[in-house]
Every structure is written in C-alpha cells, then in structure tokens.
Amino acid sequence: MRPLSLALYAGLTGLAEPFAPALLRRRAAKGKEDPARIDERLGRASFPRPAGPLVWLHGVSVGESMSLLPLIEALQKPGRTLLVTSGTRTSAELLAGRLPQGVIHQYAPIDTPASVRRFLDHWRPDTAIQVESELWPNLILGAKARDAKLALVSARITQASADGWRRAPGAARFLLQAFDLILPQDGETEERLRSLGASTGPRLNLKNVGAPLPVDEDELARLRASIAGRKVVLAASTHPGEDEIIIRACRGLDVLLVVAPRHPDRGPAVARLLAEAGHIVARRAADEPLSAATTAYVADTLGEMGLFYRACDVAVMGGSFVPGIGGHNPLEPARLSVPIVTGPHVFNAAAIYADMFERVAAIKCAGEAELARDLAGLLTQPLIAPRIGRAAMAYAENQGAALDAALGLLEPLLPA
C-alpha cells in the first residue's frame, strides 16, 4: 500500500487538476510553455503509438535531455520505439535538432492523476528510464502499476532535496524502491539515496559521455572566414553578473570576444554591456554581420555551441564566476580539445573539475584578476593552450566505459 503521504499527494493533485489548463495557458502567455503543445502537458499525445515494444526516456531540462543522447543512440534498434519526454521549451527545441530519426519527442505530462493516466494509457511503455532527479510520484507509481520496468540513471540529488524527502521517509523509500535499477551520478548522491532507502548500482554520469557537439561545416567555414585569423575567447553559457567580469578580464587583449549567454533571450542585454565597455558589437540572433571591425560577437542562438567551440582558442565556462549557479559541464569543449578556464563556483560539476584540474586539463581562476592573467598566458604562450586542450580531450574520451557498464545493467530491463 502507498504511504499516507503519497495517497494525500495523489488526492491533492487530483483536486488541483481542473485548474491545470488555465495555469498552463498563463505559462504559455509568458513564454514558459509551447501554446501549440499544451495538450501534451495534459497527457494527450500528439502522435499515435507505434506497434511493438516502447522505451520511454525522460529528462526535464536542457542538460538532462542532452545527456540522454548517447543512451538514446545505444538503445535504438529495429522494431523498438524510443519516446523521449522533456519539460521545457528550450529542451524541446534543442532535441528537435538532435534526436535520431524515428525517435518521438513529447512534453512530459504534469503530475496529476488524469494527465498521467492519459499519457501512460496511450504510450504503454515497457521500460521507463529517468535521468537525474525527477521523482514525480503519480508518474512513477503509475508506470510501475502498469508493469513497466523502471530505471533512474545518472541520478543526482542535492542535500536540500534529500533533507526534504527525509520529512516523508516512507514516501521516499516507497518511491525509490519502485525502481528496478538506480545508477547514481556521484558518491554524495549515492550516500543520500541509500540513506533514503534506495538500492543503488554502479555510478554513471551521462554528462560525462557522448560524442562531440555537431556542427554545420559550411557555417563553420563562413564563421572562420569572418574571424579572419584573430584569436577568439568564447565566454560560454554565461549568466547575469559574470559577463561584466569576463569583459573586463579581456580588456587589453587583442581578441574577438564571443559571448554565448546561457539563456539566448539575454542577447540584447549582453550586447548593451559590450557596447558600454567600448566594443563594436554584432548579434548573431539579429543576423548582424561579423566584420573585421567587430570586436565582440553575441552568440545568442540555440544549438550552435558546437560551432563556437570549434572556432575559439579558449573557452571561459560560465555559471562559475558568480555564486549560486554551480558551473556547467566542461566536457562539451573538452571533447573538441578546447582549453578550458573556469571560475571557482563549480559545485554542479565538482568531481569532473577536480579530475581535470589534477590532469591540468582545465584552469581555475579565483576571480577577474586571475582570469585576465591566465587568458593572456594562454593566448600568447604557443605550447600551453594546446597541451591543456589535449589533456581535456583525453579525459573526455576516457569517460565512455561507464556507459558500457550501464548498458549491460539496463539490458535485462529492456523489451526484446
């Protein structure tokens, strides 16, 4: 039997269900939902279910969804349908350009009883694979009740989330024990999950595996022609408050500064900051030309980081120079042999960075002064940057073994 707390949760979400359509429409008006696909959030499918076995994979946002790609490629086989769900518009837009042919994308249903029932009754997954920290009780227990095999892979739970679940220990244990396989992302997550009653297998961080980001080779050739041999510093996935730090650190360097904000809708604001700092600025999303006179370029488009990582000489990783964000995964540039510089705030990828620092496969800067010094050194010393880039690529290439082990553990849960 479900613990009382989960029964109450199901009852309360059922009472809230009549208000869901209006709430989703308000979110759509604010750009937070796709207005053309609101029905998917209510569990109404946009595609018929193909005949035969179906494996459902879910990642809530951009990072989690993108981390599923190597797993998706490994699980594809003739006669098996793969359904991928995500919860944000940005993730859906990126997946549209990255999912292999034949893989179906839908928005995940909200976790209300009727929405979940419609979703599961339509898709009837044989196996459900969730990534990172999505623990929606109605969805998980509904899939389990329909005899789907459940896996939580690359699992990640913060201390705050674990403390929250400890206030309902019976619910946490009941949910976690519904999974047939749990593969934690790191040692801290492993300890937290076990303390909540989970049985865990070996560690797997899907963000550590995968192929290099794709690129349009013609577009890369055009970009390089516009760069015209200049050195390029890429500020990748920046957040408010750190654009200014990177702009000041690059002052006096003879470089083209490319700023790729984590959220592309910040493009105009970033362009204003650069102009106020004295740069001649062009924005990619506005189709403004990158000319010989341009000193700063705002890469405010989606799905083109593979282009800019290949065109840069050094990547400064955003999310790491202001507290509270925790940094972003450095393995995307590492797979392309790009020298990486990060700030000190990297708790989201602490284990990866610790390994990379030990191998001199990335550089950590405490703040603006160190960043200015290290960028100058990387751009003027011809041997240092390539050595760091090669070490970064070697580290990234060594991460694939964990995926092979995970696939062996997933195999018994998969439909034939």
Secondary structure in CASP SS format (residue, H / E / C, confidence):
PFRMAT SS
TARGET T0000
AUTHOR 0000-0000-0000
METHOD secondary structure of the structure
MODEL  1
M C 1.00
R C 1.00
P C 1.00
L H 1.00
S H 1.00
L H 1.00
A H 1.00
L H 1.00
Y H 1.00
A H 1.00
G H 1.00
L H 1.00
T H 1.00
G H 1.00
L H 1.00
A H 1.00
E H 1.00
P H 1.00
F H 1.00
A H 1.00
P H 1.00
A H 1.00
L H 1.00
L H 1.00
R H 1.00
R H 1.00
R H 1.00
A H 1.00
A H 1.00
K C 1.00
G C 1.00
K C 1.00
E C 1.00
D C 1.00
P H 1.00
A H 1.00
R H 1.00
I H 1.00
D H 1.00
E H 1.00
R H 1.00
L C 1.00
G C 1.00
R C 1.00
A C 1.00
S C 1.00
F C 1.00
P C 1.00
R C 1.00
P C 1.00
A C 1.00
G C 1.00
P C 1.00
L E 1.00
V E 1.00
W E 1.00
L E 1.00
H E 1.00
G C 1.00
V C 1.00
S C 1.00
V H 1.00
G H 1.00
E H 1.00
S H 1.00
M H 1.00
S H 1.00
L C 1.00
L H 1.00
P H 1.00
L H 1.00
I H 1.00
E H 1.00
A H 1.00
L H 1.00
Q C 1.00
K C 1.00
P C 1.00
G C 1.00
R C 1.00
T E 1.00
L E 1.00
L E 1.00
V E 1.00
T E 1.00
S E 1.00
G C 1.00
T C 1.00
R H 1.00
T H 1.00
S H 1.00
A H 1.00
E H 1.00
L H 1.00
L H 1.00
A H 1.00
G H 1.00
R H 1.00
L C 1.00
P C 1.00
Q C 1.00
G C 1.00
V C 1.00
I E 1.00
H E 1.00
Q E 1.00
Y E 1.00
A C 1.00
P C 1.00
I C 1.00
D C 1.00
T C 1.00
P H 1.00
A H 1.00
S H 1.00
V H 1.00
R H 1.00
R H 1.00
F H 1.00
L H 1.00
D H 1.00
H H 1.00
W H 1.00
R C 1.00
P C 1.00
D C 1.00
T E 1.00
A E 1.00
I E 1.00
Q E 1.00
V E 1.00
E C 1.00
S C 1.00
E C 1.00
L C 1.00
W C 1.00
P H 1.00
N H 1.00
L H 1.00
I H 1.00
L H 1.00
G H 1.00
A H 1.00
K H 1.00
A H 1.00
R C 1.00
D C 1.00
A C 1.00
K E 1.00
L E 1.00
A E 1.00
L E 1.00
V E 1.00
S E 1.00
A E 1.00
R C 1.00
I C 1.00
T C 1.00
Q H 1.00
A H 1.00
S H 1.00
A H 1.00
D H 1.00
G H 1.00
W H 1.00
R H 1.00
R C 1.00
A C 1.00
P H 1.00
G H 1.00
A H 1.00
A H 1.00
R H 1.00
F H 1.00
L H 1.00
L H 1.00
Q C 1.00
A C 1.00
F C 1.00
D C 1.00
L E 1.00
I E 1.00
L E 1.00
P E 1.00
Q C 1.00
D C 1.00
G H 1.00
E H 1.00
T H 1.00
E H 1.00
E H 1.00
R H 1.00
L H 1.00
R H 1.00
S H 1.00
L C 1.00
G C 1.00
A C 1.00
S C 1.00
T C 1.00
G C 1.00
P C 1.00
R C 1.00
L C 1.00
N C 1.00
L H 1.00
K H 1.00
N H 1.00
V C 1.00
G C 1.00
A C 1.00
P C 1.00
L C 1.00
P C 1.00
V C 1.00
D C 1.00
E H 1.00
D H 1.00
E H 1.00
L H 1.00
A H 1.00
R H 1.00
L H 1.00
R H 1.00
A H 1.00
S H 1.00
I H 1.00
A C 1.00
G C 1.00
R C 1.00
K E 1.00
V E 1.00
V E 1.00
L E 1.00
A E 1.00
A E 1.00
S E 1.00
T E 1.00
H C 1.00
P C 1.00
G C 1.00
E C 1.00
D H 1.00
E H 1.00
I H 1.00
I H 1.00
I H 1.00
R H 1.00
A H 1.00
C C 1.00
R C 1.00
G C 1.00
L C 1.00
D C 1.00
V E 1.00
L E 1.00
L E 1.00
V E 1.00
V E 1.00
A E 1.00
P E 1.00
R C 1.00
H C 1.00
P H 1.00
D H 1.00
R H 1.00
G H 1.00
P H 1.00
A H 1.00
V H 1.00
A H 1.00
R H 1.00
L H 1.00
L H 1.00
A H 1.00
E H 1.00
A C 1.00
G C 1.00
H C 1.00
I C 1.00
V E 1.00
A E 1.00
R E 1.00
R C 1.00
A C 1.00
A C 1.00
D C 1.00
E C 1.00
P C 1.00
L C 1.00
S C 1.00
A C 1.00
A C 1.00
T C 1.00
T C 1.00
A E 1.00
Y E 1.00
V E 1.00
A C 1.00
D C 1.00
T C 1.00
L C 1.00
G C 1.00
E C 1.00
M H 1.00
G H 1.00
L H 1.00
F H 1.00
Y H 1.00
R H 1.00
A H 1.00
C C 1.00
D C 1.00
V E 1.00
A E 1.00
V E 1.00
M E 1.00
G C 1.00
G C 1.00
S C 1.00
F C 1.00
V C 1.00
P C 1.00
G C 1.00
I C 1.00
G C 1.00
G C 1.00
H C 1.00
N C 1.00
P C 1.00
L H 1.00
E H 1.00
P H 1.00
A H 1.00
R C 1.00
L C 1.00
S C 1.00
V C 1.00
P C 1.00
I E 1.00
V E 1.00
T E 1.00
G C 1.00
P C 1.00
H C 1.00
V C 1.00
F H 1.00
N H 1.00
A H 1.00
A H 1.00
A H 1.00
I H 1.00
Y H 1.00
A H 1.00
D H 1.00
M H 1.00
F H 1.00
E H 1.00
R C 1.00
V C 1.00
A C 1.00
A C 1.00
I E 1.00
K E 1.00
C C 1.00
A C 1.00
G C 1.00
E H 1.00
A H 1.00
E H 1.00
L H 1.00
A H 1.00
R H 1.00
D H 1.00
L H 1.00
A H 1.00
G H 1.00
L H 1.00
L H 1.00
T H 1.00
Q C 1.00
P C 1.00
L C 1.00
I H 1.00
A H 1.00
P H 1.00
R H 1.00
I H 1.00
G H 1.00
R H 1.00
A H 1.00
A H 1.00
M H 1.00
A H 1.00
Y H 1.00
A H 1.00
E H 1.00
N C 1.00
Q C 1.00
G C 1.00
A H 1.00
A H 1.00
L H 1.00
D H 1.00
A H 1.00
A H 1.00
L H 1.00
G H 1.00
L H 1.00
L H 1.00
E H 1.00
P H 1.00
L H 1.00
L C 1.00
P C 1.00
A C 1.00
END
